[in-house]
Amino acid sequence: MDLLDTLTAKGLRGETPTREEALAVLATTDDELLDVVAAAGRVRRRWFGRRVKLNYLVNLKSGLCPEDCSYCSQRLGSKAEILKYTWLKPDQAADAARAGVSGGAKRVCLVASGRGPTDRDIDRVTDTIAAIKGADPAVEICACLGLLSDNQAERLKAAGADAYNHNLNTSEGTYGDIATTHTYADRVDTVRKAHGAGLSACSGLIAGMGETDADLVDVVFALRELGSDSVPVNFLIPFEGTPLAKEWNLTPQRCLRILAMVRFVCPDVEVRIAGGREVHLRSMQPLGLHIANSIFLGDYLTSEGQAGQADLDMIKDAGFEVEGAGEATLPRHRADVTAQAGSCGAAPGAAVSPCGTGGGCGPCGGHGDEPAAEEDQNDEPRNGLVRVRRRGAGTELAPNA
């Protein structure tokens, strides 16, 4: 296929495809799916070999968020029966992190619900970073605390944080459909603050919220332009008690197409299969490893993932290996860009703009007019696949790692 030959050649050179080419990936048929995965796999192996980076989530504060993000089980007005608790103490968070690191996680992601941190919250997180790094100085720390105020990113960087996650989630044009208590521009501003402070920018998307193919392409190109070093690709988990509880329209095939599109647009960037992996990829998870080079180990913020050992077995059985603590995740040229993030966060191949200007953690658009794909989209909901987290951080039960 000429399209895949073109995309592979561009990806091997680290070049960005056109919007039309990215849209064409999402419009491919099921008959072409393995060819799409194989082409994206060549690009993945060019930049990341057969390594899989493991990340581990620690939810420092769960539930009771004042924001109204429609997809979130922790949102204002959510009736989802999730764990709700206030800030973990640093030693509690460090214990939870230790479980993930022991399971092979290279990065620990410290997450807290809420609009954004107060200065006192930053103090809590810096104490937690110290506790985790005191036990293992090599572990990477990514903070995800919401919208940042001035100088907060600098304080996190000084405390030892390596990265900051704040997802754009969807396109600018449709952002108002999923949240009204903050804006797309607010999110872009926080990613820029983090990158400008020298933190590695981690920012991604959520697929399955009613967006079109064009929306998906828009947000991925925006992430490329923002210079995101890590792009988590979340697949909507339709929690009962949230506005998007009935949006069960993703198929494994659709998810693989989305991952492939992200890989082609961001060939030399860490692409992570994030929330919803087990729910939507299901038995086709191993194919996702041929496209993405990073996953979360074990459980998520408010939902359970598959057993940590099952993740490790899947990686091994698929012919991949866990990325070691001493191995660099990003290619050298990407790491150099990250090191210079304080001056400008533009990604290789992106149009470079002055710092502080330019672009940048439901039904899912369909596959054009193909009747067979439309039938796939109407499969019965698989609500039983969503399991609320009842173990790990904030409980007395052992974590899944």
Protein Blocks (a to p, Z undefined) as FASTA:
>chain_A
ZZlmmmmmmmmnopacdfklmmmmmmpcfklmmmmmmmmmmmmmmmnojadcddddddfb
ggjiabfcfkbmkbghiabdcdddddddfklmmmmmmmmmmnopabdcdddedjbdcfkl
mmmmmmmmmmmmmmommbccdddebjadehklmmmmmnopabdcddekiafklmmmmock
bcfklmmmmmmmmmmnopacdddddehihpafklmmmmmmmmmmnopabdcdddddddeh
iaklmmcfbcfklmmmmmmmmmmmmmmbccdddehklmmnmmmmmmmmmmmgcdcehjaf
kbccddfklmmmmmmmnopacddfklcfbdfklmmmmmmmmmoccdehiacddehiajde
bjehiaojafklmmmmmpccdfklpccdfehehiabdcdZZ
